[in-house]
């Protein structure tokens, strides 16, 4: 489901609709957080099939535990913790000696800073999805390479070279606003 800026429901609204049995709300919620959930097993080098299993298990747990979630703003952190635990379970099952209980307790993703970083990245992905195709394309072209050629960017986008910098600044401001807007959600 494509969410526009004006119709994007908050997590609180989505959760209420999910609890009322709204399948469309479930689709939006899963779409919103699927990259976050998939990113955690990927960070640990979990293969595709096991990552799919982690994803399915985490969402099954969401269905089971969503009624007990007290604050919708904690959903991303709950997803991170739950996905991390399920990833450890899969890693222990596939290679029991690869991840000991000691290594599990030292895993850096459990730190507050790591959780904040993952949540920030999720907000950025959401903002990029909402920013609009022109800004998204421009920013991706400029930031996917260390030294982008403004001449190449201008040619590919059909715009004057001198307008790239000002447009980039406007797009970055728009991206920042959308990411900040996500902070106030809930």
HELIX and SHEET records of a PDB file:
HELIX    1   1 UNK A   11  UNK A   19  1                                   9    
HELIX    2   2 UNK A   23  UNK A   43  1                                  21    
HELIX    3   3 UNK A   48  UNK A   65  1                                  18    
HELIX    4   4 UNK A   66  UNK A   68  5                                   3    
HELIX    5   5 UNK A   72  UNK A   74  5                                   3    
HELIX    6   6 UNK A   75  UNK A   94  1                                  20    
HELIX    7   7 UNK A  101  UNK A  106  1                                   6    
HELIX    8   8 UNK A  108  UNK A  110  5                                   3    
HELIX    9   9 UNK A  112  UNK A  130  1                                  19    
HELIX   10  10 UNK A  133  UNK A  143  1                                  11    
HELIX   11  11 UNK A  150  UNK A  157  1                                   8    
HELIX   12  12 UNK A  163  UNK A  183  1                                  21    
END                                                                             
